[in-house]
Amino acid sequence: MSPSQGDEVLTVIKMKAQWPAWQPLNVRAAPSAEFSVDRTRHLMSFLTMLGPSPDWNVGLSSEDLCTRECGWVQKVVQDLIPWDAGTDSGVTYESPNKPTAPQEKIRPLTSLDHPQSPFYDPEGGAITPVARVVVERIARKGEQCNIVPDNVDDIVADIAQEEKEEDDTPETCIYSNWSPWSACSSSTCEKGKRMRQRMLKAQLDLSVPCPHTQDFEPCMGPGCSDEDASTCMMSEWITWSPCSMSCGAGVRSRERAM
């Protein structure tokens, strides 16, 4: 990773090497660590050497912890096979250093690479996994992976600054301010409709639905005098329509009659 990519990484963890790699798992404690993800940085990668190997390693590349349903993966379990980095030509764990020139592309090891390899199988069977990684979600700061801002503290700051209207909006739904009302849809002294919008910025509890992002109300066209408009008697608002989206931010509307 280049220095210019540093801002794209949320958490970096450096662990002590598990050495030697062939030591049975039941005689050493498996390493563990905690890390965070957010809506823009939800890919996990890691790499560990198989010490004292020539250039063998195991790991995962760009494992996505964000689900198709806009949530977070609860648990990932992966058995890992060894890979060859292509920088050394040793064939055993303790082979003398022998740089590969030119370097080869990284590739998975196979059971037929070399008769002296610890993974060799004359019948060419699959290599037995040498490690297992378990990734499990242990806490949630209350976010959908495709909605929550990078810093939850920013949400709190926005709440204090934005106007809070007395409506049925749950506290777990964070919105921008309402836009100004649009012009009335009627261009004459007749009943019309105008609209305003707001943006859903965060949904802190997925079990609580967030209400509308659009609002409509009747209006009188620009040809009406104030006296004409004041004589309008409005009905109660009807029930909100269903949300237009089943996942993520959508819209719904309500109306009332004159």
TORSEPA-144786 format. One record per residue: residue number from 1; x, y negated, z of N, C-alpha, C in turn. Coordinates in steps of 0.1 Angstrom, whole numbers. Each point is the difference from the previous one (the first is absolute). Layout:
BEGIN
+------+-------+-------+-------+-------+-------+-------+-------+-------+-------+
| resi |  n.px |  n.py |  n.pz | ca.px | ca.py | ca.pz |  c.px |  c.py |  c.pz |
+------+-------+-------+-------+-------+-------+-------+-------+-------+-------+
|  NUM |     X |     Y |     Z |     X |     Y |     Z |     X |     Y |     Z |
...
+------+-------+-------+-------+-------+-------+-------+-------+-------+-------+
END
This chain:
BEGIN
+------+-------+-------+-------+-------+-------+-------+-------+-------+-------+
| resi |  n.px |  n.py |  n.pz | ca.px | ca.py | ca.pz |  c.px |  c.py |  c.pz |
+------+-------+-------+-------+-------+-------+-------+-------+-------+-------+
|    1 |     8 |    12 |     0 |    -8 |   -12 |     0 |     9 |   -12 |     0 |
|    2 |    -3 |   -10 |    -8 |     8 |   -12 |    -1 |    -5 |   -10 |    10 |
|    3 |     9 |   -10 |     4 |    -4 |   -10 |    10 |   -13 |    -7 |    -4 |
|    4 |    -2 |    -2 |   -13 |   -12 |    -8 |    -4 |   -13 |     8 |     3 |
|    5 |     1 |    13 |     2 |   -12 |     8 |     3 |    -3 |     1 |    15 |
|    6 |     8 |    -7 |     8 |    -1 |     1 |    15 |   -14 |    -4 |     5 |
|    7 |    -6 |   -11 |    -6 |   -13 |    -5 |     4 |   -11 |    10 |    -3 |
|    8 |     3 |    10 |    -9 |   -11 |     9 |    -3 |     0 |    12 |     9 |
|    9 |     9 |     1 |    10 |     0 |    11 |     9 |    -5 |    -5 |    14 |
|   10 |    -9 |     7 |     6 |    -6 |    -4 |    13 |     8 |     6 |    11 |
|   11 |     4 |    13 |    -1 |     7 |     7 |    11 |    12 |     8 |    -5 |
|   12 |    12 |    -1 |     6 |    11 |     8 |    -4 |     5 |     7 |    13 |
|   13 |     1 |    13 |    -1 |     4 |     8 |    12 |    13 |     8 |    -4 |
|   14 |    10 |    -1 |     9 |    12 |     8 |    -2 |     1 |    10 |    11 |
|   15 |     2 |    13 |    -3 |     0 |    10 |    10 |    14 |     7 |     0 |
|   16 |     2 |     6 |    11 |    13 |     8 |     2 |    -1 |    12 |    -9 |
|   17 |    11 |     4 |    -6 |     0 |    11 |    -9 |    -3 |    13 |     7 |
|   18 |    -7 |     9 |    -6 |    -3 |    14 |     5 |    11 |     9 |    -5 |
|   19 |    10 |     3 |     8 |    12 |     6 |    -5 |     3 |    12 |     9 |
|   20 |     3 |    12 |    -5 |    -1 |     4 |   -15 |   -14 |     3 |    -4 |
|   21 |    -2 |    -1 |   -13 |   -13 |     2 |    -5 |    -6 |    14 |     2 |
|   22 |     9 |    10 |     1 |    -5 |    14 |     1 |    -4 |     4 |    14 |
|   23 |     3 |    -9 |    10 |    -4 |     3 |    14 |   -15 |     2 |     1 |
|   24 |    -4 |    11 |     6 |   -15 |     3 |     0 |    -7 |   -12 |     8 |
|   25 |   -12 |    -3 |    -5 |    -8 |   -10 |     6 |    -4 |     2 |    14 |
|   26 |    -1 |    13 |     4 |    -4 |     3 |    14 |    11 |    -2 |    10 |
|   27 |    12 |    -4 |    -4 |    10 |    -3 |    10 |     4 |   -15 |    -1 |
|   28 |    -7 |    -8 |    -7 |     2 |   -15 |     1 |   -13 |    -7 |    -1 |
|   29 |    -1 |   -11 |     6 |   -12 |    -8 |    -1 |    -2 |    -7 |   -13 |
|   30 |   -12 |     1 |    -6 |    -2 |    -7 |   -12 |    -1 |   -15 |     2 |
|   31 |     7 |    -8 |    -9 |     0 |   -14 |     2 |   -14 |    -6 |    -3 |
|   32 |    -3 |   -11 |     6 |   -13 |    -7 |    -3 |     2 |   -15 |     1 |
|   33 |    -9 |    -7 |    -6 |     1 |   -15 |     1 |   -14 |    -5 |    -4 |
|   34 |    -3 |   -13 |     4 |   -12 |    -7 |    -3 |     3 |   -11 |   -10 |
|   35 |   -10 |    -2 |    -9 |     2 |   -11 |   -10 |   -14 |    -5 |    -4 |
|   36 |     0 |   -12 |    -6 |   -13 |    -6 |    -4 |    -2 |    -1 |   -15 |
|   37 |   -12 |    -1 |    -4 |    -4 |    -2 |   -14 |   -10 |   -11 |    -1 |
|   38 |    -1 |    -7 |   -11 |   -11 |    -9 |    -2 |    -5 |     0 |   -15 |
|   39 |    -8 |    -9 |    -4 |    -7 |     1 |   -13 |    10 |    -1 |   -11 |
|   40 |    11 |    -7 |     1 |     9 |    -2 |   -11 |    12 |     9 |     2 |
|   41 |     2 |     6 |    11 |    12 |     9 |     3 |    -5 |    13 |     6 |
|   42 |    -6 |     9 |    -8 |    -6 |    12 |     5 |     7 |    13 |    -6 |
|   43 |    12 |    -2 |    -6 |     7 |    12 |    -5 |    11 |     3 |     9 |
|   44 |     2 |    13 |     3 |    10 |     5 |     9 |    11 |     8 |    -7 |
|   45 |    12 |    -3 |     2 |    11 |     8 |    -6 |    10 |     2 |    11 |
|   46 |     7 |    12 |     0 |    11 |     2 |     9 |     9 |    11 |    -6 |
|   47 |    12 |     0 |     5 |    11 |     9 |    -5 |     9 |     4 |    11 |
|   48 |     3 |    13 |     1 |    10 |     4 |    10 |     9 |    10 |    -7 |
|   49 |    13 |     0 |     4 |    10 |     9 |    -6 |    -1 |    14 |     7 |
|   50 |     4 |    10 |    -7 |     1 |    13 |     6 |    14 |     3 |     4 |
|   51 |     4 |    -7 |    11 |    14 |     0 |     4 |     5 |    14 |     4 |
|   52 |    13 |     4 |    -3 |    10 |    -8 |    -7 |    -1 |     3 |   -15 |
|   53 |   -10 |    -1 |    -7 |    -2 |     4 |   -14 |     9 |    -9 |    -9 |
|   54 |     2 |     5 |   -12 |     7 |    -9 |   -10 |    -8 |   -12 |    -3 |
|   55 |   -12 |     1 |    -5 |    -8 |   -12 |    -3 |   -15 |     5 |     0 |
|   56 |    -3 |     9 |     9 |   -14 |     5 |     0 |    -8 |    -8 |    10 |
|   57 |   -13 |    -1 |    -2 |    -9 |    -8 |     8 |   -14 |     5 |    -1 |
|   58 |    -8 |    -5 |     9 |   -15 |     2 |    -1 |    -7 |   -13 |     3 |
|   59 |   -12 |    -2 |    -5 |    -7 |   -12 |     3 |   -13 |    -1 |    -8 |
|   60 |    -6 |   -12 |     1 |   -12 |    -3 |    -8 |     2 |   -14 |    -6 |
|   61 |    -6 |    -1 |   -12 |     1 |   -13 |    -7 |   -14 |    -6 |    -2 |
|   62 |    -2 |   -12 |     5 |   -12 |    -8 |    -3 |   -13 |     8 |     3 |
|   63 |     0 |     6 |    12 |   -12 |     7 |     5 |   -11 |   -10 |     4 |
|   64 |   -11 |     0 |    -7 |   -10 |   -10 |     2 |    -9 |     3 |    12 |
|   65 |     0 |    -9 |    10 |    -8 |     2 |    12 |   -14 |    -7 |    -1 |
|   66 |    -3 |    -5 |   -11 |   -13 |    -7 |    -3 |    -9 |     9 |    -8 |
|   67 |   -12 |     3 |     4 |    -9 |     9 |    -7 |    -8 |    -7 |   -11 |
|   68 |    -5 |     8 |    -9 |    -9 |    -5 |   -10 |   -12 |    -7 |     5 |
|   69 |    -4 |     4 |    12 |   -12 |    -6 |     6 |     2 |   -12 |     8 |
|   70 |    12 |    -6 |    -2 |     4 |   -13 |     7 |     3 |     2 |    15 |
|   71 |     3 |    12 |     4 |     4 |     2 |    14 |    14 |     5 |     1 |
|   72 |     3 |     5 |    11 |    14 |     5 |     3 |     1 |    15 |     1 |
|   73 |    10 |     6 |    -5 |     2 |    15 |     2 |     1 |     3 |    14 |
|   74 |    -7 |    10 |     5 |     1 |     4 |    14 |    12 |     8 |     3 |
|   75 |     4 |    10 |    -9 |    11 |     8 |     2 |     6 |     5 |   -13 |
|   76 |    13 |     1 |    -1 |     7 |     6 |   -11 |    10 |    10 |     5 |
|   77 |    -1 |    12 |    -5 |    10 |    11 |     3 |     6 |     5 |   -13 |
|   78 |    13 |    -1 |    -1 |     7 |     4 |   -12 |    12 |     9 |     3 |
|   79 |     1 |    11 |    -6 |    12 |     9 |     1 |     9 |    -5 |   -11 |
|   80 |    13 |    -1 |     3 |    10 |    -6 |    -9 |    10 |    10 |    -4 |
|   81 |     3 |    -1 |   -13 |    11 |     8 |    -6 |    12 |    -9 |    -2 |
|   82 |    12 |     6 |    -1 |    12 |    -9 |    -1 |     2 |    -5 |   -14 |
|   83 |     6 |   -12 |    -1 |     3 |    -6 |   -13 |    15 |    -3 |    -1 |
|   84 |     5 |     0 |   -12 |    14 |    -3 |    -3 |     1 |   -14 |    -5 |
|   85 |     9 |    -8 |     6 |     1 |   -14 |    -4 |     9 |    -2 |   -12 |
|   86 |     7 |    11 |    -4 |     8 |    -1 |   -12 |    13 |    -7 |     1 |
|   87 |     5 |    -2 |    12 |    13 |    -8 |     2 |    11 |     9 |     4 |
|   88 |    -2 |    13 |     4 |    10 |     9 |     4 |    -3 |    14 |    -6 |
|   89 |    11 |     7 |    -3 |    -2 |    13 |    -7 |     2 |    12 |    10 |
|   90 |    -1 |    -2 |    13 |     1 |    10 |     9 |   -12 |    10 |    -1 |
|   91 |     2 |    13 |     4 |   -11 |     9 |    -2 |    -4 |     6 |    13 |
|   92 |     6 |    -3 |    11 |    -3 |     4 |    13 |    -1 |   -12 |    10 |
|   93 |    -5 |     2 |    12 |    -1 |   -11 |     9 |    14 |    -5 |     4 |
|   94 |    10 |     8 |     0 |    13 |    -4 |     5 |    11 |     0 |   -12 |
|   95 |    -5 |    -1 |   -12 |     9 |    -1 |   -11 |     9 |   -13 |     1 |
|   96 |    13 |     1 |    -5 |     8 |   -12 |     0 |    -6 |   -10 |    -9 |
|   97 |     3 |   -13 |     3 |    -5 |   -11 |    -9 |     5 |     2 |   -14 |
|   98 |    -9 |    -1 |    -9 |     4 |     1 |   -15 |   -10 |    -9 |    -7 |
|   99 |     3 |   -13 |    -2 |    -9 |    -9 |    -6 |    -4 |     5 |   -14 |
|  100 |   -13 |    -2 |    -3 |    -5 |     4 |   -14 |     2 |   -12 |    -9 |
|  101 |     7 |     3 |   -11 |     3 |   -11 |   -10 |    -3 |     5 |   -14 |
|  102 |    -9 |    -7 |    -7 |    -8 |   -11 |     5 |   -11 |     5 |    10 |
|  103 |    -6 |    -9 |     7 |   -10 |     4 |    10 |   -12 |     5 |    -8 |
|  104 |    -7 |    10 |     7 |   -12 |     6 |    -6 |   -13 |    -7 |     6 |
|  105 |   -11 |     3 |    -7 |   -12 |    -5 |     6 |    -5 |     8 |    12 |
|  106 |    -6 |    -6 |    10 |    -5 |     7 |    11 |   -10 |    10 |    -4 |
|  107 |     0 |    12 |     6 |    -9 |    10 |    -4 |    -2 |    10 |    11 |
|  108 |   -11 |     7 |     0 |    -2 |    10 |    10 |     9 |    12 |    -1 |
|  109 |     5 |     6 |    10 |     9 |    12 |    -1 |    -9 |    11 |    -3 |
|  110 |     6 |    10 |    -7 |    -7 |    13 |    -3 |     7 |    12 |     6 |
|  111 |    -6 |    11 |     0 |     6 |    12 |     6 |    10 |     7 |   -10 |
|  112 |     2 |    -6 |   -12 |     9 |     6 |    -9 |    12 |    -9 |    -3 |
|  113 |     2 |   -11 |     8 |    11 |   -10 |    -3 |    14 |     7 |     0 |
|  114 |     2 |     7 |    11 |    14 |     6 |     1 |    -1 |    12 |    10 |
|  115 |     7 |    11 |    -3 |    -1 |    12 |     9 |     5 |    -3 |    14 |
|  116 |     8 |   -10 |     2 |     5 |    -3 |    14 |    -9 |   -10 |     7 |
|  117 |   -10 |    -5 |    -7 |    -9 |   -10 |     7 |    -8 |     7 |    11 |
|  118 |    -3 |    -7 |    11 |    -8 |     6 |    10 |   -15 |     2 |    -4 |
|  119 |    -3 |    -5 |   -11 |   -14 |     1 |    -5 |    -1 |    10 |   -12 |
|  120 |    11 |     7 |    -2 |     0 |     9 |   -12 |    -9 |    12 |     2 |
|  121 |    -7 |     4 |   -11 |    -9 |    11 |     0 |     2 |     6 |   -14 |
|  122 |     6 |    12 |    -1 |     2 |     6 |   -14 |   -12 |     2 |    -8 |
|  123 |   -12 |     1 |     7 |   -12 |     1 |    -7 |    -7 |   -13 |    -4 |
|  124 |     7 |   -11 |     4 |    -5 |   -13 |    -5 |   -13 |    -4 |     7 |
|  125 |    -2 |     4 |    12 |   -12 |    -4 |     8 |     0 |   -14 |     4 |
|  126 |   -11 |    -5 |     6 |    -1 |   -14 |     5 |     9 |    -2 |    12 |
|  127 |     6 |   -11 |     1 |     8 |    -3 |    12 |    -9 |    -2 |    12 |
|  128 |     3 |     6 |    11 |    -7 |    -2 |    12 |     1 |   -14 |     5 |
|  129 |   -10 |    -7 |     4 |     1 |   -14 |     5 |    10 |    -1 |    12 |
|  130 |     8 |   -10 |     0 |    10 |    -2 |    11 |    -4 |   -10 |    10 |
|  131 |   -11 |    -7 |    -2 |    -5 |   -10 |    10 |   -15 |    -2 |    -2 |
|  132 |    -6 |    -6 |    11 |   -14 |    -4 |    -1 |    -1 |   -14 |     6 |
|  133 |    -8 |    -8 |    -7 |    -2 |   -13 |     6 |   -15 |    -2 |     3 |
|  134 |    -3 |    -5 |    11 |   -14 |    -3 |     4 |    -2 |   -14 |     3 |
|  135 |    -9 |    -7 |    -7 |    -3 |   -14 |     2 |   -15 |    -1 |     5 |
|  136 |    -2 |    -6 |    11 |   -13 |     0 |     6 |    -3 |   -14 |     5 |
|  137 |   -12 |    -5 |    -4 |    -4 |   -14 |     5 |    -3 |     1 |    15 |
|  138 |     7 |    -9 |     8 |    -2 |     1 |    14 |    -7 |   -13 |     5 |
|  139 |    -1 |   -10 |    -8 |    -7 |   -12 |     4 |    -5 |    -8 |   -12 |
|  140 |   -10 |    -8 |     2 |    -5 |    -8 |   -11 |    -3 |   -14 |     5 |
|  141 |     5 |   -10 |    -7 |    -2 |   -14 |     3 |   -13 |    -5 |    -6 |
|  142 |    -8 |     9 |    -5 |   -13 |    -3 |    -5 |     0 |    -6 |   -14 |
|  143 |     3 |     8 |   -10 |     1 |    -5 |   -13 |    -4 |    10 |   -11 |
|  144 |    -5 |    -6 |   -11 |     0 |     8 |   -12 |    13 |    -3 |    -8 |
|  145 |     5 |    10 |    -6 |    14 |    -2 |    -6 |     0 |   -10 |   -11 |
|  146 |   -12 |    -2 |    -6 |     0 |    -9 |   -12 |    -6 |   -14 |     4 |
|  147 |    -2 |    -3 |    13 |    -6 |   -12 |     3 |     8 |    -8 |    11 |
|  148 |     6 |     7 |    10 |     5 |    -7 |    11 |    13 |    -8 |    -4 |
|  149 |     1 |   -13 |     5 |    12 |    -8 |    -3 |    13 |     7 |     6 |
|  150 |    11 |    -4 |    -5 |    13 |     6 |     5 |     2 |    -2 |    15 |
|  151 |    -5 |   -11 |     6 |     2 |    -3 |    14 |   -13 |    -2 |     6 |
|  152 |    -4 |     9 |    10 |   -13 |    -1 |     6 |    -1 |   -13 |     8 |
|  153 |    12 |    -6 |     5 |     0 |   -12 |     7 |    -6 |   -11 |    -9 |
|  154 |     2 |     1 |   -13 |    -5 |   -11 |    -9 |   -16 |     0 |     1 |
|  155 |    -6 |    12 |     2 |   -14 |     0 |     1 |    -5 |    -8 |    11 |
|  156 |     6 |     2 |    12 |    -4 |    -7 |    12 |     2 |   -15 |    -2 |
|  157 |    10 |    -4 |    -7 |     2 |   -15 |    -2 |   -11 |    -5 |    -9 |
|  158 |    -4 |     8 |   -10 |   -10 |    -5 |    -9 |   -14 |    -1 |     7 |
|  159 |    -2 |     9 |     9 |   -13 |    -1 |     7 |    -2 |   -13 |     7 |
|  160 |    11 |    -4 |     7 |    -1 |   -13 |     7 |    -2 |   -12 |    -9 |
|  161 |     5 |     1 |   -12 |     0 |   -12 |    -9 |   -13 |     0 |    -8 |
|  162 |    -6 |    11 |    -2 |   -12 |     0 |    -9 |   -13 |    -3 |     7 |
|  163 |    -9 |    -5 |    -7 |   -13 |    -3 |     6 |    -7 |    13 |     3 |
|  164 |    -6 |     2 |    12 |    -8 |    12 |     3 |   -14 |    -4 |     0 |
|  165 |    -8 |     5 |    -9 |   -14 |    -2 |    -1 |    -7 |    10 |     9 |
|  166 |   -12 |    -4 |     5 |    -8 |     9 |     8 |    -8 |     8 |   -10 |
|  167 |     5 |    12 |    -3 |    -7 |    10 |    -8 |     2 |    14 |     5 |
|  168 |    -3 |    10 |    -8 |     1 |    13 |     5 |    14 |     7 |    -3 |
|  169 |    10 |    -8 |    -3 |    13 |     5 |    -3 |     7 |     6 |    12 |
|  170 |     3 |    13 |    -1 |     7 |     7 |    11 |    14 |    -7 |     2 |
|  171 |     5 |     1 |    12 |    13 |    -6 |     3 |    11 |     8 |    -7 |
|  172 |    -2 |    12 |    -4 |    10 |     8 |    -7 |     1 |    -4 |   -15 |
|  173 |    -8 |    -8 |    -5 |     0 |    -5 |   -14 |     6 |   -14 |    -1 |
|  174 |    11 |    -1 |    -6 |     6 |   -13 |    -1 |    -1 |    -6 |   -14 |
|  175 |    -6 |   -12 |    -1 |    -3 |    -6 |   -13 |     7 |   -14 |    -1 |
|  176 |     1 |    -4 |   -12 |     4 |   -14 |    -3 |   -12 |    -9 |     2 |
|  177 |     3 |   -13 |    -1 |   -11 |   -10 |     1 |   -10 |     2 |   -12 |
|  178 |   -13 |    -4 |     2 |    -9 |     0 |   -11 |     5 |   -10 |   -10 |
|  179 |    -2 |     3 |   -13 |     2 |   -10 |   -10 |   -11 |   -11 |     0 |
|  180 |     2 |   -11 |    -6 |   -11 |   -10 |    -1 |   -12 |     7 |    -8 |
|  181 |   -12 |    -5 |     3 |   -12 |     5 |    -8 |     2 |    -4 |   -15 |
|  182 |    -4 |     9 |    -8 |     0 |    -2 |   -14 |   -11 |   -10 |    -4 |
|  183 |     0 |    -5 |   -12 |   -11 |    -9 |    -5 |   -13 |     9 |    -1 |
|  184 |   -11 |    -7 |     2 |   -13 |     7 |    -1 |    -1 |     6 |   -15 |
|  185 |    -6 |    12 |     0 |    -1 |     6 |   -14 |   -11 |    -7 |    -8 |
|  186 |    -9 |    -8 |     6 |   -10 |    -7 |    -7 |     5 |   -14 |    -3 |
|  187 |    -1 |    -4 |   -13 |     4 |   -13 |    -4 |   -11 |   -11 |     0 |
|  188 |   -12 |     5 |     4 |   -12 |    -9 |     1 |    -5 |     0 |    14 |
|  189 |   -11 |    -7 |     2 |    -6 |     0 |    14 |    -9 |    13 |     1 |
|  190 |     7 |    11 |     0 |    -6 |    13 |     2 |     8 |     8 |    10 |
|  191 |    -6 |    11 |     4 |     7 |     9 |    10 |    11 |     7 |    -7 |
|  192 |    12 |     0 |     6 |    11 |     7 |    -5 |     8 |     8 |    11 |
|  193 |    12 |     3 |    -2 |     8 |     7 |    10 |    14 |    -5 |    -1 |
|  194 |     7 |     0 |    12 |    14 |    -4 |     0 |     7 |    11 |     9 |
|  195 |    13 |     0 |    -2 |     8 |    11 |     6 |    13 |    -5 |     6 |
|  196 |     5 |     7 |    11 |    13 |    -3 |     5 |     6 |    14 |     2 |
|  197 |    14 |     0 |     1 |     7 |    13 |     2 |    11 |    -1 |    10 |
|  198 |     4 |    11 |     5 |    11 |     1 |     9 |     7 |    13 |    -2 |
|  199 |    13 |     1 |     4 |     8 |    12 |    -3 |     2 |     8 |    13 |
|  200 |    -2 |    13 |    -1 |     3 |     9 |    11 |    15 |     2 |     1 |
|  201 |     6 |    -5 |    11 |    15 |     1 |     1 |     4 |    12 |     7 |
|  202 |    -8 |     5 |    10 |     4 |    12 |     7 |   -12 |     7 |     6 |
|  203 |     1 |    13 |     1 |   -11 |     8 |     7 |     7 |     8 |    10 |
|  204 |    -1 |    -4 |    13 |     8 |     6 |    11 |    -6 |    13 |     5 |
|  205 |   -12 |     3 |    -3 |    -6 |    12 |     4 |    -9 |     6 |   -11 |
|  206 |     5 |    11 |    -6 |    -6 |     5 |   -12 |   -14 |     6 |     3 |
|  207 |    -3 |     3 |    13 |   -13 |     5 |     3 |   -11 |   -11 |     1 |
|  208 |     4 |   -12 |     0 |    -9 |   -11 |     1 |    -1 |    -7 |   -14 |
|  209 |   -12 |     0 |    -7 |     0 |    -6 |   -13 |     1 |   -15 |     1 |
|  210 |     6 |    -6 |   -10 |     1 |   -14 |    -1 |   -11 |    -6 |    -9 |
|  211 |    -6 |   -11 |     4 |   -11 |    -5 |    -8 |     5 |    -7 |   -12 |
|  212 |   -10 |    -8 |    -6 |     2 |    -6 |   -13 |    12 |    -9 |    -2 |
|  213 |     4 |    -1 |   -12 |    10 |   -10 |    -4 |    -6 |   -11 |    -9 |
|  214 |   -13 |     2 |    -3 |    -7 |   -11 |    -8 |   -13 |    -3 |     7 |
|  215 |    -4 |   -13 |    -1 |   -12 |    -4 |     7 |    -8 |    -9 |   -10 |
|  216 |   -13 |     2 |    -1 |    -9 |    -7 |    -9 |   -11 |    -7 |     8 |
|  217 |    -4 |   -12 |    -5 |   -11 |    -6 |     6 |    -8 |    -8 |   -11 |
|  218 |   -13 |    -2 |     1 |    -8 |    -7 |   -10 |     4 |   -15 |     0 |
|  219 |    -2 |    -7 |   -10 |     3 |   -14 |    -1 |    -9 |    -6 |   -11 |
|  220 |    -1 |   -13 |     1 |    -7 |    -8 |   -10 |     9 |    -7 |   -10 |
|  221 |    -3 |     0 |   -12 |     8 |    -6 |   -11 |     4 |   -15 |     3 |
|  222 |    10 |    -5 |    -7 |     4 |   -14 |     3 |   -10 |   -11 |    -4 |
|  223 |   -11 |     4 |    -7 |   -10 |   -10 |    -3 |   -10 |    -3 |    11 |
|  224 |     1 |     7 |    12 |    -9 |    -2 |    11 |     5 |   -11 |     9 |
|  225 |   -10 |    -7 |     6 |     4 |   -10 |    10 |     1 |     7 |    13 |
|  226 |     6 |    -6 |    10 |     1 |     5 |    14 |   -14 |     4 |     5 |
|  227 |   -10 |    -9 |    -3 |   -14 |     3 |     5 |    -5 |    13 |    -6 |
|  228 |     2 |     2 |   -13 |    -4 |    12 |    -6 |     6 |    13 |     6 |
|  229 |    13 |    -1 |     3 |     7 |    11 |     6 |    -5 |     3 |    14 |
|  230 |    -3 |   -11 |     8 |    -4 |     2 |    14 |   -13 |     7 |     1 |
|  231 |    -8 |     1 |   -11 |   -13 |     6 |     1 |     0 |    15 |    -2 |
|  232 |    12 |     6 |    -3 |     2 |    14 |    -3 |    -1 |     8 |    13 |
|  233 |    -9 |    10 |     0 |    -1 |     9 |    11 |     6 |    14 |    -4 |
|  234 |    10 |     4 |     8 |     7 |    12 |    -3 |    -4 |    12 |     8 |
|  235 |     0 |    12 |    -6 |    -3 |    12 |     7 |    12 |     5 |     7 |
|  236 |    -1 |    10 |     8 |    11 |     6 |     7 |     9 |     7 |   -10 |
|  237 |    13 |     2 |     3 |     9 |     7 |    -8 |    -4 |    15 |    -1 |
|  238 |     1 |     6 |   -12 |    -2 |    14 |    -1 |    12 |     8 |     4 |
|  239 |    -1 |    13 |     2 |    11 |     8 |     4 |    11 |     0 |   -10 |
|  240 |    13 |     0 |     5 |    11 |     1 |    -9 |     0 |    12 |   -10 |
|  241 |     4 |    -2 |   -12 |     1 |    11 |    -9 |    12 |     9 |     4 |
|  242 |     0 |    13 |    -5 |    11 |     8 |     3 |    13 |    -6 |    -6 |
|  243 |    12 |     4 |     6 |    12 |    -5 |    -4 |     3 |     6 |   -14 |
|  244 |     7 |    -8 |    -9 |     3 |     5 |   -13 |    12 |    10 |    -1 |
|  245 |     7 |     1 |    11 |    11 |     9 |     0 |    -1 |    10 |    12 |
|  246 |     4 |    12 |    -2 |     1 |    10 |    11 |    13 |     0 |     7 |
|  247 |    10 |    -6 |    -6 |    13 |    -1 |     6 |     6 |   -13 |    -3 |
|  248 |     5 |    -7 |    10 |     6 |   -13 |    -3 |   -10 |   -11 |     0 |
|  249 |     4 |   -12 |    -4 |    -8 |   -12 |     0 |   -10 |     0 |   -11 |
|  250 |   -13 |    -2 |     3 |   -10 |    -1 |   -10 |    -9 |   -12 |     3 |
|  251 |   -12 |     0 |    -7 |    -9 |   -12 |     2 |   -14 |     6 |     3 |
|  252 |    -8 |    -8 |     7 |   -14 |     2 |     1 |    -7 |   -13 |     1 |
|  253 |   -13 |    -1 |    -2 |    -7 |   -12 |     0 |   -14 |     1 |     7 |
|  254 |    -6 |   -12 |     3 |   -13 |     0 |     6 |    -7 |   -13 |    -6 |
|  255 |   -13 |     0 |     1 |    -8 |   -11 |    -6 |   -11 |    -4 |     9 |
|  256 |    -5 |   -12 |    -2 |   -13 |    -4 |     6 |    -8 |    -8 |   -10 |
|  257 |   -13 |     0 |     2 |    -9 |    -7 |    -9 |    -4 |   -13 |     4 |
|  258 |    -4 |    -9 |    -9 |    -6 |   -13 |     3 |   -15 |     1 |     1 |
+------+-------+-------+-------+-------+-------+-------+-------+-------+-------+
END
